[in-house]
């Protein structure tokens, strides 16, 4: 029987890395999709925080901190709103994962389509009732979107919560220094984080120059609609 230590030799490790990179090709299409997802997540997080009562719509770590503070300050209205956002984000993750596990090769297209429906619902709420409850369907959409994350050069990217991404950069750097992972892993994670920041900056910039929240929602919806043909192309290429 081979020992556990013997299986971690540099030769085996390099072969494993090469096999993974080959299996994940075409890497560029996955990287492009994940970049689009994190750009949108940063954009939505920014306009939600600045335009809808300082509630995050993708970054649930921030909302969890707000929940604790609201509970301490007995701000039960904020606690209820933020708590509902967190629960709907979880519900979105559940629905997205269920679709991924059940729908086969077209799951990405279906997730994006349902996400578009949720954005349309938010836009209708805004038009008809001018209510801040539009954050609820958007939070669910963001939970669904996180299930579309992609593996690129060992890096798990495309998610809208960046604490794990920043931790992953440090972890991947340590592995790269020891020759346990390719340098591309931390580079892809760093790129994902940077794109999220750019998306957040873009949302803040548009709001600062008088952009209407409804127009920003419409822009995000159009963005999602335009991604669908690309995802269909990816899935057709992947599955022949």
N, C-alpha and C positions, 0 to 999 in steps of 0.2 A: 504493500500500500504506500502511495506517495504521501509525504508529509505535507502539512498545511503550509509550512514555510517554503517548501520547494515550489509551490504553485505560484509564488509571487516573484519569481525571477524576472529580471529585466526583459529577457527574450519573450517570455509568455505575455508580460504586460504590454510590450510593444505590439505583439500580434493582436492582442485584444483591442487595443486602441485602433489599429488599422482596420480591423474587422468592423468595429463600431462605426467608424467614419464611412466606410464603404456601404454599410447597411443604411445609413441615414442620408445618403445621397438621393436626390439633388439637394445639397445643403443650402445653396443660395436661395432656392424657393422657400424653404423653411425659415431661413433667416429673414427674408423679406416679409413673410406673413407675420412672424413674431414681432418684427419691428413695427408693422402697421398696428398690431394689437396693443403694444405698450404705448405707442404714440397716442392712440385714441384713449387709452386708460388714463394717461397723464392729463390729456385735454379735458376729459370728463371730470376727473378728480378736482382739477383746478377750478372749473366753472361751477361745480357743485359746492366747493368750499367757499368760494368768493361770492357766489350769487344766490346760494340757497341755505343760508344760516350756518355756515362753517361746518357742514357735515360732509365727510368724505364718501364718495360713491364707489370707490374701488379699494382704497387703503383702509382695511378693517382694523389694523393695529392702532391707527390713530383714533378710530371710532371707539375701540375698546378702552383706550385711555380716557376719552371723553365720557364714556359710560361711568367709569370709576369716579371721575371728578363730579359728574352730575349727581351721582348717588350720594357722595359726601356732602355736596352743597344742597341736597334735597330739591334739586331742579328736576322734578319728575316729568315735566313736559319735554325737556331736552332728552331725558333718559328714555322716555317712551319712543320719541322720534328716532333717536340714534339706535336704540335697541331693535326697532322694527327694521331699520336699514340693515343691520347686521343679520337678522333672521332671514330677510329676503335675499341677501347675498348668499347665505347658506342654501336657501331654497334654489337659487339660480345654479349654484354648484351642483346640487343634487340633480336638477333637471338636465343640465349639460352633461354630467357623467352618465346619467341614465340613457340619454340619447347616444352618447359615444359607445356605450356597452351594447346597445340594442339595435342601432340603426345600420351598422355595417359601414361600407366604404364612403357613404354620403353623409356621414354624421356632421362633418364640418359645415356643409351647406345648410343642413337643417338647423344647426345651432345658430348660425348667422341669420337665417330667416326668422327664427323665433325672436332673436334679439332685435331685429328690425321691427317686428310687431310690437314689442315692448316699448321701443322708442316712439312708434306711432301713437301708442296709447298715452305715453307721457306728453306728447305734443297735443293730443286731443284734450287731455286734462288741463293743460296750460291755456289752450284756446277757449275752452268752455267755462272753466271755473277759476282760472288764474290762481291756482292753489299750489302750495309748495309740496303737496303730496306727490308731485311728479317725480320726486326723488325715489319713490318706492319702486316703480317699474324699472327705473334706470339702474338702481342697485341690484335688482334681480338679473338684469341684462349683463351687468359687469361680473356677477358671479358665474353666469353661463360662459362668458367670454374667457374666463380664466381656465376653463377646461379645454380650450383650444391651444394650450401651450405646446411648444415644439422643442424637440431635442436637436441641438446643433453643436457639433464638435464636443460632445459630452455635456454641454451646457443646457439646462432646462430653462428656456426663455419664452416670453410671451405672456407672462403673468403680470397683473397690475399691482402686486404688492412687492415693494422693492427692498424691504429689510432682508428677505431671503436672498435677493440678488446681490446685495452688498456683502452679506456674509459669504455667499458663494464665490465672490471675487477673491476674498482673502483666502478661502479654502483652496480654490483652484491655483492661486499663486504659490501656495505652500507645496501643493502637489507637483506643480511644474518645476519648482526649484529642486525637488527631490527626483525628478524624472518619472514621476508616477502619472502624469497627465500632460497632454500637449498644451503649449502656450495659448493656442487658439481658444481654449475653454474659458480662461479668465477674460480674454479679449472680447469674446462674444457676450459674456455677462456684463462687462463694462459698457459695451455698446448699447445693450438693452437698457441699462440704467440711464445712460446719457440721453437716449431717445425718449424715455419716460419724462425726464426733466424738460426736454425741449417741448414735448406735448403740453406739459403743465404751463410752461412759459408762454406758449402760443395762446392757450385759453385765457391766461391772465392779461396778455397783451390786447387781445380782442375786446375783452370786457372793459379794460381801462380806456379804450378809445371809443366807448359808447356802443359796443356790440350788444344787441338784445339777446336775452337768454334763449328765446324761442328760435331766433335765427341760428344760434349756436347748436341747438338740438337738431334743427333741420340739416345743418352742415354735417353733424355727426351721423345722422341717418343716411344722408347721401354717401358719406364715406363708407359706411357699412354695405350699402347696396352695391357700390362699385367694387368692393372686395369680393363679393359673391362669385362673379365670373372667374376671377383669378383662382379662387378656391376650387371651383368646379374643374378648371384646367388642371390644377395640382392633383386632384383626386383621379381624374381620367388618366393622367400621366403615370401616377403611382400604380394604378390598378390595371393599366393596359386597356 
